[in-house]
Amino acid sequence: MLTMRKAVVATMGLVLLSLLLAGCGGLFQPPVREAVPLTPGAPGLLFTPDPRLLGESIIEGQYIPGRLVVGYRDTREGRASFAKIYNLVGKGIFAEAKLDDVVLVCILLKDELSVEEALGMALMLAMGRLPDQEPLQDILFVEPDYDIPAPEPIPEPENAPMRVEPKIGYSPNPYDEDLRPFQWGLDAVNAEAAWGLGYTGNGIIVAVMDTGVDGTHPDLQGQLVNGVEVRNMSTLLATANSDIHNHGTHCAGIIAAKNDGKGVVGLAYNAKIMPVRIFDPIFIGAVNYANGVLWAVANGAKVLSNSWGGGAYSQAIKAAVDYALAQNVVVVVSAGNDYIGMWRRPASIPGAIGVAASNAHNRKADFSTPGDWVSVSAPGVRVLSSVRTDTTRPVIGGPLYYDYYDGTSMACPHVSALAAMILEKHSTATPYQVKKLLEQTALDIEASGFDPGTGHGLIQANRALTAPLPSDNGGALRIHVVTASSIYVWGQWWPVSYMDITLRRGGKTIAVGQTDIEGWYYLGFPTGDYPPGYGVGYFPILEPGTYEVIVGGDDCNLFNYRTANRVTARTTATVTAGQVTTIDVQVNTTLEVILTWSGGRADTDVDLAVYEPDVGWTFARAPGRWGSWTPDGSGQEGTETYTLYAPGTGPAGGHGDDAFYPLAVVFNSGTPPTTLTVTVRQNTVVEYYTFTLTTHGWYYPPWPGWWDNYPGPYVF
């Protein structure tokens, strides 16, 4: 249903035949052909990156054309840096949000620029890779404005036996009927027992981040407070029909429809609904979503109910969720209807409550997206709730008022309602405590213990409202991904950007994150304390305990273009309740270059040459200081090997950091060999470059299979 959208599925490290950034000489072997000799210092060592290809390499999902999202620190330097990016690619501002000291801006791009090209240009500018430009300060990230599919209600088929139609006995006005007997989900979560304890969500505002809500519906009249339409930040009146899609009204009824013996009843029927329209009908963008979060929190919402999501990792959306959690607001998100396991955002953001769907048999719904990040499950199949009053009944016409929908979209508001009831009882409970209480009191309905399909089990309202609140408030984890080499060479750690971070515990993946453009700032609250910047990856709400930390990413900071090989590192971190744990995770580049030849004669003299930073060209006969050499060879056949020193070893304490190591073959004299191969082994990935020598001289890349105009392996 979405128009004017473009899907670009190209993640960091994705190997494309047309993408020079992902050199794959080891995968697609070129034919042997003549290489062109050049003199030392020739233009063949220069490179001119293509911004469009650079931008494509980091886009990981559907995006909205004509927009780019920039995050920066609200400092003098940050504002000046943003102005430079805007002057380079922008023609207007679509939206802006300020989350503490983090400013998010959605830029409208110049007409001639694609998202890919503008993204590449902005990244190159930020990292000082454009001519006569220094790296920008306090730019946190640049990303596409990722598109989120509009939440689609899944109606029951026309012949469903429980569909709300007169043929099964309803009156001409469905609101006159008591439809509580058809709400099996309330029975599954023990709603009546919870109400008997006196908890109904009274005094708690739940923001339904959705398509709007029909405040004119008989079951929702008086149940709403004013909300906001985030595109223009205009007020949605509590008494108006602001729903453009039915989805938000259905979710709102599950939470807080009246308990008056007519129609349906919400689980937290005395809570108040705040409509925050983020679809109209298409997604309004990450920055406007952040504005919706800001407005909801500022106007008293204690729970954010999000029955939507996507697959792309958005720093801007994570910033908005982090902000809400830091303001002690519970964030509930549907897991998705993908059938198969995948990472869904914002459901998998640490601290959010990811909700799977269960059916009337207390089993996982077949469509519900499984994942180790799923927290709990709730009824999501054949869920009866309110729809817009202008929805027409099939067959006989007239207002429908109610309908059955399937989806994790329906499971999410059940959990949002129970969260409101918990906050009614425990007014100072934190998002972590609410989440843990839901998990600890859930009914195990699938495999024993936690399982990816249903999380910790089906929520139980009566149990959650009689069990004690968890005593601890969880802990936070900061992870700085840094180079192992920089401390030895430059005297300070060198942060690494766009590195993936995975946390595992008990054999399952708990959370994933990503470092940002600078490599040292996290989008979390409060800001960090790691000089000269801030944290790389921030996980604000974690259960105390020991986690396995796995980091991985391309073996450069993205902007130096040698991205064929990946680095990884593993360590552990122990999270303590009530504290922020900070750790460094070191990654290191390994490099070995081997020259082999055969079919020569006694007079054949061939050399491998490696250009070392601050040293110049080095050879087996004239080594430098960053790597070791095997003896110089000549003759009919031979081998010469250059091996980079590991951090802390070698005469200078390890290899140079953040540098290229250009390669060359020097045909000094004698008879050319019949075969010659340069083997580049970087971080266990091996590439082969085989070609024919003709005249004496220097042979630089581009060799057959090498990237055009790229100077050599990049090392940190």
ROROKOL-573497 format. One line per 10 residues: number of its first residue (from 1); their letters; for each residue x, y, z of C-alpha. Coordinates in Angstrom, 3 decimals, decimal comma. Example, Ala and Ser with C-alpha at 12.3 -4.5 7.8 and 13.67 -1.06 7.14 Angstrom:
<pts>
1	as	12,300/-4,500/7,800; 13,670/-1,060/7,140
</pts>
This chain:
<pts>
1	mltmrkavva	0,000/0,000/0,000; 2,996/2,304/0,298; 3,857/4,406/-2,729; 6,944/6,321/-3,766; 9,186/4,100/-1,687; 12,400/2,407/-2,680; 13,950/-0,660/-1,110; 17,728/-0,832/-1,000; 18,982/-3,976/0,647; 22,682/-3,296/1,032
11	tmglvllsll	24,315/-3,732/4,413; 27,847/-3,170/5,577; 30,040/-5,869/4,055; 27,474/-6,974/1,463; 29,350/-8,234/-1,577; 28,058/-6,761/-4,820; 29,751/-7,286/-8,139; 29,334/-3,627/-8,953; 30,483/-2,346/-5,569; 34,130/-1,419/-5,520
21	lagcgglfqp	34,016/-1,050/-1,753; 33,587/-4,773/-1,240; 36,602/-6,070/-3,146; 36,301/-9,766/-3,777; 39,399/-10,903/-5,590; 39,350/-14,014/-3,477; 35,829/-14,894/-4,623; 35,789/-14,088/-8,332; 39,128/-14,932/-9,891; 40,019/-12,724/-12,888
31	pvreavpltp	41,704/-13,972/-16,024; 45,471/-13,551/-16,236; 46,349/-10,424/-18,157; 49,114/-7,905/-18,483; 49,521/-5,391/-15,660; 50,610/-1,841/-16,349; 53,942/-0,739/-14,805; 53,972/2,677/-13,111; 56,697/4,771/-11,540; 56,711/5,331/-7,751
41	gapgllftpd	54,268/8,094/-6,757; 52,239/7,775/-9,952; 48,517/8,703/-9,990; 47,660/5,025/-9,829; 48,048/5,284/-6,042; 45,309/7,907/-5,744; 41,676/7,038/-5,170; 38,435/8,857/-5,843; 35,583/7,243/-3,908; 32,083/7,297/-5,316
51	prllgesiie	29,683/8,804/-2,717; 26,723/6,922/-4,162; 28,420/3,557/-3,711; 29,480/4,516/-0,214; 25,909/5,450/0,689; 24,515/2,239/-0,764; 26,907/0,173/1,310; 25,353/1,155/4,640; 21,644/1,379/3,784; 19,876/-1,610/5,277
61	gqyipgrlvv	16,215/-1,291/4,478; 13,382/0,643/2,886; 13,767/4,388/3,074; 11,780/7,490/2,211; 13,139/9,212/-0,919; 14,427/12,759/-0,732; 15,302/12,736/2,969; 18,322/12,248/5,193; 18,409/12,139/9,002; 21,310/13,707/10,889
71	gyrdtregra	21,958/13,495/14,617; 24,325/15,902/16,323; 25,206/17,204/19,756; 23,676/20,533/20,672; 27,007/22,334/20,969; 28,539/25,186/19,022; 30,697/22,696/17,144; 27,769/20,381/16,527; 25,600/23,153/15,140; 28,392/24,374/12,868
81	sfakiynlvg	29,059/20,854/11,632; 25,395/20,262/10,880; 25,291/23,529/8,915; 28,091/22,249/6,676; 26,217/19,010/5,963; 23,022/20,921/5,276; 24,762/23,331/2,885; 26,249/20,369/1,032; 23,111/18,270/0,490; 20,029/20,050/1,832
91	kgifaeakld	17,340/22,319/0,468; 14,995/22,392/3,461; 14,142/20,960/6,890; 11,356/18,406/7,090; 11,404/17,851/10,861; 13,543/18,530/13,917; 13,525/17,094/17,445; 15,690/17,741/20,502; 16,196/14,912/22,979; 18,230/16,349/25,849
101	dvvlvcillk	21,521/17,355/24,203; 20,927/15,298/21,049; 19,357/17,083/18,071; 17,711/15,036/15,320; 17,033/16,714/11,972; 15,389/15,311/8,844; 16,838/17,152/5,830; 15,042/17,531/2,511; 17,646/16,786/-0,155; 18,573/18,874/-3,158
111	delsveealg	16,610/17,743/-6,197; 19,600/16,340/-8,044; 20,742/14,137/-5,164; 19,637/10,586/-4,475; 19,544/9,356/-0,902; 22,532/7,112/-1,617; 24,689/9,898/-3,036; 23,699/12,427/-0,371; 24,392/9,910/2,387; 27,837/9,169/0,964
121	malmlamgrl	28,649/12,854/0,568; 27,547/13,655/4,110; 29,575/10,791/5,562; 32,678/11,781/3,619; 32,295/15,381/4,767; 31,806/14,319/8,379; 34,950/12,206/8,327; 37,073/14,829/6,570; 37,389/12,824/3,341; 36,488/15,672/1,009
131	pdqeplqdil	39,228/17,998/-0,336; 40,329/20,701/2,091; 37,963/19,468/4,812; 38,761/18,506/8,383; 36,569/15,951/10,190; 33,417/17,481/11,618; 32,892/17,616/15,359; 29,876/16,377/17,298; 28,082/14,759/14,358; 26,602/11,590/15,837
141	fvepdydipa	25,160/9,814/12,828; 23,815/10,232/9,324; 21,244/7,731/8,044; 18,325/7,437/5,628; 14,880/8,234/6,930; 13,916/4,587/7,158; 10,391/3,733/6,162; 8,136/1,661/8,408; 5,240/-0,226/6,813; 1,868/1,036/7,969
151	pepipepena	0,302/-1,405/10,448; -2,193/-3,557/8,571; -5,153/-4,965/10,501; -5,762/-8,596/9,595; -9,549/-9,077/9,538; -11,130/-12,448/10,042; -12,428/-14,087/6,846; -16,000/-13,386/5,815; -17,037/-16,921/6,794; -15,397/-16,832/10,230
161	pmrvepkigy	-17,889/-18,371/12,694; -17,345/-15,658/15,324; -17,536/-12,633/13,026; -19,777/-9,848/14,360; -22,731/-10,106/12,020; -26,519/-10,283/12,526; -26,598/-13,832/11,211; -25,209/-15,025/14,542; -27,701/-13,085/16,638; -26,529/-9,519/17,110
171	spnpydedlr	-28,995/-6,666/17,221; -29,117/-4,009/14,497; -26,915/-1,831/16,729; -23,892/-3,914/17,770; -23,108/-1,560/20,653; -26,316/-2,662/22,378; -24,924/-6,188/22,704; -22,670/-7,294/25,548; -19,687/-8,632/23,623; -17,572/-9,492/26,652
181	pfqwgldavn	-18,260/-13,262/26,194; -16,481/-13,089/22,822; -13,298/-11,558/24,300; -11,434/-14,764/24,985; -8,212/-12,811/25,459; -9,438/-11,249/28,686; -10,101/-14,709/30,063; -6,656/-15,906/28,962; -4,943/-13,172/30,988; -7,300/-13,481/33,991
191	aeaawglgyt	-8,750/-9,997/33,667; -11,699/-10,568/36,007; -9,425/-11,680/38,837; -7,253/-8,606/38,351; -10,260/-6,287/38,376; -11,370/-7,962/41,567; -8,164/-6,711/43,153; -9,257/-3,165/42,382; -6,848/-2,343/39,554; -8,209/-1,027/36,264
201	gngiivavmd	-5,548/1,420/35,061; -7,130/4,383/36,798; -5,101/7,596/36,459; -2,649/6,214/33,865; -2,356/7,650/30,338; -1,393/5,224/27,566; -0,184/6,829/24,339; -1,294/4,789/21,322; 1,450/5,501/18,763; -0,546/4,553/15,714
211	tgvdgthpdl	-3,022/5,733/13,070; -5,148/7,846/15,423; -8,162/6,829/17,507; -11,909/7,306/16,971; -13,004/9,209/20,063; -16,615/9,197/18,817; -16,926/5,426/19,192; -19,519/4,570/21,895; -16,993/2,407/23,750; -14,299/5,110/23,640
221	qgqlvngvev	-16,301/8,253/24,354; -14,826/9,808/27,460; -11,887/7,396/27,403; -9,453/9,668/25,531; -7,347/12,692/26,329; -6,158/15,083/23,655; -3,416/13,748/21,428; -1,186/14,962/18,642; -0,740/14,544/14,905; 3,016/14,632/14,612
231	rnmstllata	3,467/15,765/11,014; 2,255/19,258/11,880; 2,209/18,861/15,688; -1,499/19,731/15,677; -3,907/18,663/18,423; -6,107/15,587/18,055; -9,185/16,274/20,159; -10,315/13,576/22,562; -13,852/13,862/21,209; -12,895/13,579/17,521
241	nsdihnhgth	-12,343/10,701/15,127; -8,642/11,000/14,277; -8,184/7,447/12,997; -7,413/7,134/9,297; -6,984/3,367/9,204; -8,985/1,547/11,964; -5,801/0,105/13,434; -5,368/2,644/16,231; -9,015/2,422/17,294; -8,799/-1,370/17,524
251	cagiiaaknd	-5,693/-1,129/19,715; -7,292/1,563/21,894; -10,362/-0,594/22,559; -8,181/-3,478/23,742; -6,610/-1,136/26,273; -9,448/0,997/27,609; -12,888/0,403/26,087; -15,628/1,177/28,656; -16,823/-1,439/31,108; -20,518/-0,611/30,832
261	gkgvvglayn	-22,096/-3,933/29,886; -22,253/-2,930/26,242; -19,862/-3,665/23,411; -16,353/-4,701/24,407; -14,331/-3,865/27,499; -10,666/-2,930/27,732; -8,246/-4,700/30,043; -7,388/-1,373/31,723; -10,828/0,169/31,218; -10,223/3,117/33,538
271	akimpvrifd	-6,967/4,155/31,860; -6,954/7,061/29,422; -5,948/6,816/25,768; -3,724/9,473/24,166; -3,773/9,228/20,348; -0,374/9,995/18,783; -0,735/9,685/15,025; 2,516/8,548/13,433; 0,895/7,043/10,308; -1,279/9,178/8,026
281	pifigavnya	-1,535/6,647/6,321; 2,222/6,328/5,643; 4,954/6,545/8,274; 5,814/10,151/9,072; 9,543/9,512/9,600; 11,921/8,833/12,469; 12,356/12,449/13,585; 8,623/13,071/13,701; 8,229/9,846/15,675; 10,731/11,299/18,152
291	ngvlwavang	8,588/14,444/18,309; 5,578/12,268/19,060; 7,468/10,613/21,914; 8,529/14,014/23,254; 4,938/15,303/23,162; 3,473/12,192/24,768; 6,009/12,188/27,607; 5,630/15,927/28,193; 1,840/15,565/28,374; 1,704/12,808/30,941
301	akvlsnswgg	1,844/9,487/29,098; 3,298/6,717/31,266; 3,074/3,934/28,663; 3,826/4,113/24,930; 1,973/1,400/22,981; 3,649/0,753/19,605; 1,875/-1,791/17,390; 4,288/-1,388/14,464; 7,903/-1,950/13,512; 10,482/-2,714/10,846
311	gaysqaikaa	13,803/-4,377/10,241; 16,234/-1,481/9,757; 18,378/-0,226/12,619; 17,576/3,462/13,083; 19,724/5,499/15,446; 16,993/8,163/15,536; 14,250/5,753/16,643; 16,583/4,224/19,216; 17,283/7,712/20,552; 13,543/8,336/20,963
321	vdyalaqnvv	13,018/5,024/22,790; 16,054/5,656/25,008; 14,673/9,079/25,849; 11,286/7,685/26,880; 12,873/5,017/29,053; 15,106/7,626/30,690; 11,954/9,600/31,559; 10,578/6,509/33,347; 8,042/5,790/30,600; 7,278/2,158/29,688
331	vvvsagndyi	7,711/1,320/25,986; 5,687/-1,641/24,644; 6,170/-2,836/21,041; 4,619/-5,558/18,882; 7,032/-8,291/17,784; 5,866/-8,418/14,158; 3,997/-10,802/11,882; 6,918/-12,196/9,888; 6,414/-15,911/10,684; 10,196/-16,440/10,736
341	gmwrrpasip	12,832/-15,174/13,164; 14,324/-11,767/12,469; 15,372/-8,673/14,375; 12,525/-6,199/14,639; 12,834/-2,596/15,726; 11,872/-0,958/17,977; 10,696/-4,201/19,644; 14,265/-5,453/20,125; 15,693/-2,190/21,507; 16,996/-2,911/25,022
351	gaigvaasna	14,498/-1,799/27,626; 11,480/-2,030/25,329; 8,947/-4,820/25,933; 8,704/-6,910/22,750; 5,318/-8,693/22,595; 4,541/-11,904/20,690; 1,031/-13,140/19,872; -0,705/-16,191/21,340; -3,931/-17,916/20,272; -6,982/-19,147/22,147
361	hnrkadfstp	-5,263/-22,478/22,794; -2,422/-20,723/24,642; 0,059/-21,465/21,893; 2,199/-19,191/19,789; 0,324/-17,644/16,864; 1,772/-19,045/13,656; 2,493/-15,571/12,213; 4,185/-14,131/15,307; 7,843/-13,187/14,778; 10,102/-15,190/17,100
371	gdwvsvsapg	13,335/-13,897/18,567; 15,534/-14,021/21,630; 14,508/-10,420/22,250; 10,810/-11,309/22,752; 9,764/-10,483/26,306; 6,235/-11,879/26,766; 3,209/-12,916/24,715; -0,443/-11,864/24,784; -3,647/-12,691/22,886; -3,289/-11,825/19,208
381	vrvlssvrtd	-5,581/-14,126/17,231; -9,281/-13,394/16,630; -9,208/-10,453/18,986; -12,503/-8,539/19,127; -12,260/-4,788/19,588; -13,569/-1,447/18,381; -13,251/-0,060/14,859; -14,137/3,351/13,458; -17,821/4,160/13,590; -17,929/4,828/9,846
391	ttrpviggpl	-16,872/1,242/9,089; -19,752/-0,527/7,330; -21,048/-3,965/8,277; -20,855/-6,578/5,512; -24,038/-7,794/3,855; -26,656/-5,649/5,635; -24,791/-2,343/5,901; -24,880/0,036/8,835; -22,044/0,737/11,308; -19,897/-2,248/12,242
401	yydyydgtsm	-18,421/-0,808/15,469; -16,423/-3,992/16,246; -14,356/-6,525/14,372; -11,928/-9,386/14,855; -8,279/-8,736/13,930; -5,216/-10,931/14,108; -1,662/-9,793/14,724; 0,992/-8,955/17,269; -0,541/-5,486/16,912; -3,387/-6,814/19,048
411	acphvsalaa	-1,062/-8,509/21,543; 0,867/-5,285/22,201; -2,079/-3,292/23,664; -2,931/-6,139/26,044; 0,543/-5,709/27,551; 0,277/-1,911/27,468; -2,981/-2,177/29,441; -1,444/-4,458/32,044; 1,545/-2,118/32,325; -0,919/0,687/33,105
421	milekhstat	-2,516/-1,434/35,834; 0,917/-2,172/37,334; 1,744/1,552/37,342; -1,591/2,241/39,014; -0,463/0,007/41,881; 3,251/0,882/41,792; 3,377/4,536/40,777; 7,179/4,761/41,021; 7,961/1,523/39,186; 10,633/1,853/36,509
431	pyqvkklleq	10,342/0,456/32,972; 12,787/-2,281/33,965; 10,711/-3,287/36,993; 7,497/-3,353/34,963; 9,129/-5,504/32,295; 10,631/-7,931/34,827; 7,347/-8,200/36,729; 5,510/-9,088/33,520; 8,120/-11,723/32,699; 8,322/-13,220/36,183
441	taldieasgf	4,533/-13,627/36,466; 3,851/-14,876/32,915; 2,369/-18,329/32,274; 4,785/-20,670/30,526; 2,844/-21,822/27,446; 5,406/-23,321/25,052; 8,815/-24,873/25,712; 9,817/-24,941/29,352; 11,262/-21,624/30,434; 12,048/-18,891/27,958
451	dpgtghgliq	11,481/-19,628/24,290; 11,868/-17,311/21,258; 8,262/-17,796/20,177; 6,470/-16,647/23,313; 9,262/-15,159/25,405; 8,718/-15,739/29,107; 5,122/-16,741/28,488; 1,554/-15,412/28,412; 0,927/-12,385/30,623; -1,232/-12,984/33,698
461	anraltaplp	-2,874/-9,869/35,073; -3,795/-11,257/38,495; -0,303/-12,651/39,093; 1,370/-9,390/38,040; -0,828/-7,421/40,447; -0,229/-9,658/43,454; 3,488/-10,419/43,058; 6,037/-8,076/44,640; 7,802/-5,549/42,440; 11,369/-6,665/41,554
471	sdnggalrih	13,744/-5,166/44,086; 16,487/-4,126/41,695; 16,288/-1,699/38,810; 18,613/-3,425/36,383; 21,867/-2,003/35,121; 23,323/-0,320/32,072; 26,252/-1,224/29,845; 28,509/1,064/27,811; 30,713/-0,587/25,229; 33,563/1,287/23,562
481	vvtassiyvw	34,826/-0,462/20,441; 38,414/0,654/20,020; 41,483/-0,371/18,065; 44,033/-2,491/19,860; 46,853/-0,740/18,010; 46,223/2,914/18,765; 47,182/2,912/22,431; 50,673/1,726/21,513; 51,186/4,049/18,597; 49,295/7,253/19,262
491	gqwwpvsymd	48,859/7,251/23,028; 45,065/7,024/23,055; 42,398/4,596/21,973; 41,057/5,050/18,467; 37,275/4,510/18,312; 35,754/2,506/15,465; 32,479/3,448/13,796; 29,671/1,319/12,379; 30,651/-1,752/14,356; 27,949/-4,256/15,277
501	itlrrggkti	27,573/-5,122/18,963; 25,853/-8,296/20,143; 25,084/-9,254/23,740; 24,497/-12,914/24,563; 23,493/-14,562/27,817; 22,358/-18,054/28,654; 22,870/-19,242/25,088; 20,634/-16,587/23,504; 21,162/-13,202/21,913; 19,785/-10,542/24,241
511	avgqtdiegw	20,392/-7,373/22,286; 22,197/-5,919/19,294; 23,471/-2,407/18,695; 25,750/-0,435/16,435; 28,413/2,200/16,920; 27,833/5,526/15,242; 29,618/7,749/12,751; 32,191/9,062/15,207; 32,681/5,729/16,877; 32,543/7,250/20,340
521	yylgfptgdy	29,086/8,642/21,028; 26,033/6,657/21,988; 22,474/7,816/21,643; 21,384/7,202/25,166; 20,563/9,209/28,252; 22,306/10,472/30,225; 25,358/11,176/28,081; 28,562/9,297/28,707; 31,869/10,019/30,362; 34,491/8,436/28,105
531	ppgygvgyfp	37,109/11,042/27,124; 37,607/12,531/24,649; 34,027/11,641/23,715; 31,309/9,341/24,877; 30,256/5,699/24,760; 30,169/3,723/21,546; 27,289/1,391/22,258; 24,828/1,951/25,072; 22,394/-0,577/26,492; 20,419/1,341/29,137
541	ilepgtyevi	18,269/-1,375/30,681; 19,685/-4,869/31,195; 19,129/-7,585/33,732; 22,101/-7,807/36,108; 24,534/-10,607/35,319; 27,389/-11,559/33,023; 27,051/-11,134/29,265; 29,145/-12,303/26,366; 29,992/-9,282/24,216; 30,670/-9,837/20,519
551	vggddcnlfn	31,673/-6,996/18,228; 32,284/-7,208/14,517; 32,419/-5,050/11,465; 34,340/-4,043/8,416; 38,043/-3,642/8,934; 37,955/0,106/8,539; 35,887/2,998/9,792; 33,787/2,819/6,597; 35,298/5,906/5,075; 38,631/4,393/4,085
561	yrtanrvtar	37,005/1,949/1,699; 38,869/-1,296/2,317; 35,813/-3,198/3,487; 36,206/-6,714/2,137; 37,296/-8,301/5,405; 35,785/-8,202/8,862; 37,206/-7,954/12,341; 35,643/-9,515/15,396; 36,360/-9,561/19,098; 34,794/-11,217/22,124
571	ttatvtagqv	34,840/-10,481/25,807; 32,512/-10,592/28,804; 30,914/-7,851/30,844; 29,201/-8,074/34,216; 26,241/-5,741/34,667; 25,563/-4,667/38,256; 22,165/-3,508/39,463; 21,881/0,251/39,726; 25,181/0,912/37,965; 26,506/1,742/34,523
581	ttidvqvntt	29,268/-0,668/33,538; 31,797/0,619/31,009; 34,150/-1,648/29,060; 36,569/-1,339/26,141; 36,468/-4,002/23,442; 39,583/-4,023/21,292; 39,596/-5,037/17,646; 42,713/-5,516/15,571; 43,640/-5,863/11,916; 45,868/-8,740/10,884
591	leviltwsgg	47,626/-8,548/7,540; 49,912/-10,895/5,628; 51,004/-10,283/2,032; 52,787/-13,066/0,110; 54,497/-12,751/-3,269; 55,139/-16,050/-5,076; 56,512/-16,663/-8,581; 57,719/-19,521/-10,728; 58,911/-20,097/-14,264; 61,714/-17,583/-14,053
601	radtdvdlav	65,457/-18,032/-14,519; 68,527/-17,515/-12,409; 68,612/-13,831/-13,357; 64,980/-13,156/-12,339; 64,774/-10,456/-9,633; 61,254/-9,647/-8,402; 60,344/-7,819/-5,164; 57,223/-7,304/-3,096; 56,967/-3,700/-1,897; 54,801/-2,477/1,010
611	yepdvgwtfa	54,420/1,211/1,809; 54,463/1,721/5,578; 53,042/4,871/7,195; 55,735/7,372/8,186; 58,372/5,061/6,714; 57,908/4,783/2,959; 58,385/1,828/0,652; 59,809/-1,224/2,407; 61,165/-4,483/0,967; 62,520/-7,764/2,219
621	rapgrwgswt	65,995/-6,346/1,711; 65,062/-2,996/3,332; 62,427/-3,615/6,039; 60,584/-0,900/7,936; 59,204/-0,958/11,483; 55,530/-1,987/11,301; 55,940/-5,474/9,826; 58,403/-8,340/9,440; 59,803/-9,811/6,227; 61,073/-13,159/5,058
631	pdgsgqegte	64,477/-13,011/3,288; 64,767/-11,362/-0,101; 64,388/-13,881/-2,919; 65,349/-14,111/-6,576; 65,858/-16,784/-9,203; 63,686/-19,287/-11,029; 61,038/-19,336/-8,260; 60,624/-17,798/-4,866; 58,484/-16,374/-2,077; 58,568/-13,134/-0,100
641	tytlyapgtg	56,221/-12,510/2,831; 55,303/-9,374/4,745; 53,535/-9,862/8,116; 52,114/-6,963/10,124; 53,252/-6,818/13,737; 50,496/-7,351/16,281; 49,835/-4,605/18,850; 52,467/-4,654/21,564; 55,045/-6,496/19,445; 57,793/-5,473/17,055
651	pagghgddaf	60,374/-2,698/17,432; 57,782/0,099/17,543; 55,179/-1,605/19,717; 52,781/-2,666/16,987; 51,599/-1,616/13,569; 50,476/1,864/12,585; 46,882/2,817/13,220; 44,261/4,182/10,792; 46,415/3,857/7,700; 46,667/2,387/4,237
661	yplavvfnsg	49,424/-0,063/3,328; 49,833/0,346/-0,451; 51,244/-2,677/-2,265; 53,406/-3,010/-5,354; 55,418/-5,601/-7,260; 58,796/-4,436/-8,559; 60,242/-6,263/-11,545; 63,883/-5,281/-11,120; 65,731/-7,229/-13,791; 66,158/-10,474/-15,641
671	tppttltvtv	63,697/-12,828/-17,247; 60,010/-12,407/-16,339; 58,477/-15,362/-14,465; 55,693/-17,262/-16,173; 53,378/-16,992/-13,114; 53,219/-14,426/-10,332; 50,668/-14,222/-7,513; 50,148/-11,743/-4,698; 48,185/-13,254/-1,807; 46,572/-10,819/0,638
681	rqntvveyyt	45,390/-12,438/3,874; 43,539/-9,940/6,071; 41,617/-11,069/9,146; 41,522/-14,680/7,857; 40,009/-13,658/4,505; 42,291/-14,509/1,595; 42,445/-12,763/-1,786; 44,594/-13,778/-4,770; 45,865/-11,502/-7,534; 47,621/-13,241/-10,412
691	ftltthgwyy	49,027/-11,476/-13,469; 51,832/-11,429/-16,021; 54,939/-9,252/-15,848; 56,366/-7,859/-19,071; 58,728/-4,898/-18,920; 60,838/-3,987/-15,909; 59,244/-1,516/-13,490; 56,724/-1,022/-10,707; 53,325/-2,715/-10,796; 50,706/-1,192/-8,492
701	ppwpgwwdny	47,080/-2,042/-8,111; 44,782/-1,943/-9,991; 45,922/-5,439/-10,741; 43,362/-7,732/-12,360; 40,677/-8,222/-9,701; 41,868/-5,321/-7,555; 39,605/-2,312/-6,988; 40,250/0,504/-9,398; 42,422/3,249/-7,904; 42,449/1,915/-4,354
711	pgpyvf	45,874/2,126/-2,765; 46,021/-0,943/-0,561; 44,744/-2,755/2,511; 43,440/-0,480/5,250; 44,706/-1,199/8,745; 43,834/-0,174/12,274
</pts>
